[in-house]
Amino acid sequence: MSLTNRTSSTPVPPETGGHHLLDGKIVVVTASAGTGIGQTTARRCLEEGATVVVSDAHPRRTAETASELSAQFNTQVLGIACDVTNEEEVTNLYAQTIANYGRIDVAVNNAGLGGTTNLVDMTDEQWLKVLDVTLNGTFRCMRAALKHMYAAGSGSIVNNASVLGWRAQPGQAHYAAAKAGVMALTRCAAAEAAEHNVRINAVSPSLAEHPFLNKVIDQESLDLLRSRELFGRGAETWEVANVIIFLASGYSSYLSGEVISTSSQHA
């Protein structure tokens, strides 16, 4: 989806269709009931032939997303509400997937929480909340998924990091620290998982466009971020999802412990 209130130095390309990259795969996508990368990734997985489980911390939105995708693709999309800060709910997400489908082939860990606060003004609560969702939540989901993947002797995990794990931006110390942690977690876990034939990688977006960006970023800051991209625009969510699909698929069979920047940022 393109936003009408932005200017772009280059046009948005046409969206790619499916190419059977995930035929027969069972895929779990967290934080997939909104309008951002998670829901688009769930849709793209379905286009690529996967059976998809959508999950989000909001039960109503999770159920609505599952129903909408089921109708769109004429298949069952299972919706399981899960707050990634709750260990019991995380365990249930993957246990229910196994109960319904017998295995988990791909886990996309997309849940994250941001905010803008200068470090000197940041409270412990603000710091810990962002880290608990973004870093600890990714850890909890990886741990739960890996137990099932190790038992099966195969699997692929894709984590959602951020370019802020590499680059500085005022007001983003908690989010940047959490995303840098996701990168390190990805690399270390990949080193452990290789002997079990499980691959773990991450994507690192800069700016992904969705209809509610202005609720979290003021227009002036948003215009500045777009100006830093070589294409003069943020990525469409499907452009990020395509990289996630690549990492989840057999086309990246030799990649593990990698963090791929899905960005055209130049400053």
N, C-alpha and C positions, 0 to 999 in steps of 0.2 A: 504494500500500500504506500502510495506516495502522498506526502503532505502538500497541500495547496499553498501554504503560506511560506514556502521557502524558495529561494532562487538557487540555481545550479549552473555551474559552468559546463557541465556535461549532462546529457539526458540519462534518465534511468533506463537501463537495458531491459528488454523483455524477460520475463521470468522463465527460467528453465523448467521443463517438465520432468517426469520420471523416466528413469532408465533401468529399472529393475535392480538397483544396486543393493537393496535390502530384502529381496524376495525371501519370504519364509522366516525372517528374523523376528524375534520378540524383543520389543524396545520399550523401555521405561523412560519417560521424560518428566523431570520435576519442574515445578514453577511453569506449568504449561497451560494455565487457564486464563492468562491475561491477553494482551495484544502484542506482546513482544516476541523475543527470540524463541522462547519455549513453545508457545502455541504454533508458531510457524514451523519450528523443527518437527513437532508432532505431525503437522500436515504434510511436510515434505517426506517424512518417514513413511507415511501412508501412501504417498505418490510413488515411493520407491519400492512398494510391495510388502512393507512390514506390517506386523500386528502390533498395535501401539497401546500402551497404558499411559494415560495422562494423570498427572498428580499435581496438587497445589494445596496450599495451606487453607484455602477457602472452599469448604465443602460444596456450597451452592454453585460457585463458578466452575468447580471441577466437574460436577454433574452436568452442567449446561454445556461445557466444552466437549465432554465425552458424547453427549447426545447430538450436538451439532456436527461433530466429525463423523459420527456413526451414520447420520443421515446423508452427509455429503459423499461419503465413500461407500455407502451401502454395505457396511461391515460393522462388527462389534468393536467399539473402542471402549475399553474399560477405564472408568474413572475412580481413582482412590485418593481421598483427601489425605494429605500428609504435611504436617508441620515439621520441617527438617531440624528444628531445635528440640524435638521430642523423640527420644530414642525408641520408645514403644511404637510410635506411629511410623517411624522409619523402618523398623523391623517388620511391621505389619505390611507396609507397601510391597516389599520384596517377597514376603511370605505369601501374600495374596496373589501376586503375579505367578509365583511357582505353582500355587494351588490351582489356578485357572489354566495355565499354559505349560506347566511342567519344566520350564527353564527361563533364563534371562540371557539373551544374546548381547544386548547393547543397553547400557545405562548412560543417559545424558543428564549430567548434574548441572542444572541451570539456575537453581535457587540462589538469590543474592539480594542484599539490601544495601542501599546507598544513603546519601544525605550529604549536605554541605555544611561543615562547621570547622572553623579554624581551631587548630590544636589547643591553643591557649584557652579557648572557651569550651572545649569539649569535656563533657562529663564522663565519668566511668560508665554510666548506663549507656550513653550514646556509643562509646567505644566498644563495649562488650556486646551490645545488641547487634551491631554490624558484623563483628567477628563471629558471633555465634551462628548467625544465619549463613553468612557468606563462606567462611572458612570451616567452622566446626560442622555446619550442615553438610558441606561437601565431604568432609571426613566421615561423618556418620553414614551417608549414603554409599560412599565407596566401600566402607567396611562391610556393610550389609550385602551389597551386590557381589563383592569379591568372594564372600563365603560360598555363595551359590555358584559363581563362575569357576572357582577353584575346584569344586566338587565335579563340575561338568568338564573341566579341562579345556575351556575355551571361553572367549568373551571379549568385548571391547567396551571401554569406558571413555566418555568424552566429557571433560569438565569445561565450564565456562569461566574463563579468567578475564583479564582486561589489560589494555595497554598501560593502565595506571599501575600495574605491577612492575613496569619498567620506567615509567615517566612520571615526573612530578606535576601535580596540579594543586593549587591552594584549596584548602577546605576539604581535601579528600584523603587525609592521612589514614583514617580508619579503614576506608574502602580500599585504598591502595595497598595498605599493609595486609588486608585480608586476601586480596587478589594475588599479591606476591606470594603469600602463603599457599594459595591454591596451585600456583606454578610449581613451587618446591614440593608440595605434596604429590603432585602429578608425577614429577620426575622420580622421587624416591619410591613411590608405590609401583611405578612401572618397572623399576629395577627388581623389586620383589616378585612381581607378577609374571615376569617373562618365563620362568621355569614352569608355570602353570598354563602357558599358552594364552595368556590374557594380555591385551594391549591397553595402555592408558595414555591418553593424550589430552591436550586442551586447546581451545580456541581463545584468542585474545582480541576482542573487538575494541574499537575506539568509540565510535558513535553509531548507534543503530537507530534508525528512524521509526517511531511509532506514534499513534495519535495523541498519547498522553505525555509526551516529553515535556511540554510546557508546565505540567504539574510538578515536575521535579527540577527543572532547569529554567531559569528566567530567559526571556527572549534574547537579551543582549549576550548572555553567556553562550546560548545556543548558536547564535550567529557567529560568534568567535570560534567555537568548536568546528562548525561547518567550514569556516574559512581556512582552517588548518588542514583540511583534507584536500588531497590533490585534485579530486573530482568536484570540489566545491559543494559537496553534500555528504551527509552521513550514509552509511550502508543501509540498504533495505534489509529487513529482517531475514528475508529469504536468501540474501547473499551471504549472511553469516551462517544460516542453516545449511547452505550447500557445503560449506567447509566442514561442518559437523557431520553431515552425511558422508563426505569423503573419508573422514577419520573413523567413522563407524564401520565403513564398508571394507571389502577385501581389496579395494584399490590402494589402501594404505597399509597393506599387510606387513611391511617392514618398518613401519613407524611406531615407536613407543617411547614415552618419556619426552615427547616433543610438545612445544607450545607454538602454535601457528598464529601469527598476527593476521587478523582479518581487518585490515586497516589500510587507508591510503594517507594516513597522517604524516605530515612533513615538518611539523614544528611543535 
